[in-house]
Amino acid sequence: MIFCNRTTFFILGYAAEHHPKLIRLIDAAGHEIGTHGGSVAKIIFLYFRL
Protein backbone atom coordinates (compact mmCIF):
# COMPACT_ATOMS: atom_id res chain seq x y z
CA MET A 1 0.00 0.00 0.00
CA ILE A 2 1.39 3.43 -0.95
CA PHE A 3 0.36 6.62 0.82
CA CYS A 4 0.66 10.06 -0.76
CA ASN A 5 0.27 12.25 2.30
CA ARG A 6 1.72 15.74 2.40
CA THR A 7 2.43 17.78 5.49
CA THR A 8 3.89 21.10 6.60
CA PHE A 9 7.21 21.08 8.41
CA PHE A 10 7.96 24.09 10.60
CA ILE A 11 11.73 24.39 10.76
CA LEU A 12 13.86 26.57 13.02
CA GLY A 13 16.13 28.87 11.04
CA TYR A 14 19.35 27.53 12.54
CA ALA A 15 18.28 23.94 11.80
CA ALA A 16 17.68 24.85 8.15
CA GLU A 17 21.13 26.48 7.98
CA HIS A 18 22.81 23.37 9.39
CA HIS A 19 20.81 20.80 7.37
CA PRO A 20 20.15 22.26 3.90
CA LYS A 21 20.12 18.83 2.23
CA LEU A 22 17.30 17.70 4.51
CA ILE A 23 15.31 20.84 3.68
CA ARG A 24 15.75 20.16 -0.04
CA LEU A 25 14.60 16.53 0.45
CA ILE A 26 11.48 17.67 2.29
CA ASP A 27 10.72 20.14 -0.49
CA ALA A 28 11.40 17.60 -3.25
CA ALA A 29 8.94 15.19 -1.61
CA GLY A 30 6.21 17.80 -2.08
CA HIS A 31 5.83 18.92 1.53
CA GLU A 32 5.44 22.53 2.60
CA ILE A 33 8.13 24.19 4.69
CA GLY A 34 7.36 26.95 7.16
CA THR A 35 9.73 28.92 9.31
CA HIS A 36 9.47 28.65 13.06
CA GLY A 37 11.84 31.51 13.80
CA GLY A 38 15.60 31.70 14.19
CA SER A 39 16.09 29.89 17.48
CA VAL A 40 14.31 28.33 20.43
CA ALA A 41 15.82 30.94 22.77
CA LYS A 42 14.00 33.72 20.91
CA ILE A 43 10.70 31.82 21.04
CA ILE A 44 11.02 31.20 24.80
CA PHE A 45 11.94 34.88 25.36
CA LEU A 46 8.84 36.02 23.47
CA TYR A 47 6.64 33.58 25.40
CA PHE A 48 7.73 34.95 28.77
CA ARG A 49 7.39 38.56 27.61
CA LEU A 50 3.70 38.01 26.85
N, C-alpha and C positions, 0 to 999 in steps of 0.2 A: 504494500500500500504506500503511495506517495502523497505527501501533504504539500500544499503550496501556500503555506501561511506566511504572511508578511507582518512585521512588527516595527515599532519605532524604538530605537536605542537612544537614550539620552546619555551622552558621553561628556565627562569632565574635560575641559580644555587641555589640561596637562597630560591626561591619558591619551588624548588624540595625538598630541605632539610626540609622545614616546612610543606610540604603536600605530603609525600611519598605515602599515600594511593591513592591519586588522580592520581599520576604518574603511579602506578600499575594498576589502572582502565583504564587509557588511553591505556596502553600497552596491557592489557587483551582484549580490544575491537579491537585490531589489527591495531591501529594507530602507526605512527612512532613518535619518540620523538627526538628532536634535542636540543642541548644546545645553549643558547643565551648569554652565559657569566655568570659571577658570580653576577653582580649587575648592576643596571641602572647607578649608579654613574660612574662606570668604562667605560661604553659605551659612556656616555656623554663626559667624559674626553677625550676619544680617538677621538670623533667627532671633538672637538674643537682643538685638536692638529694637525689634518690634515689641 
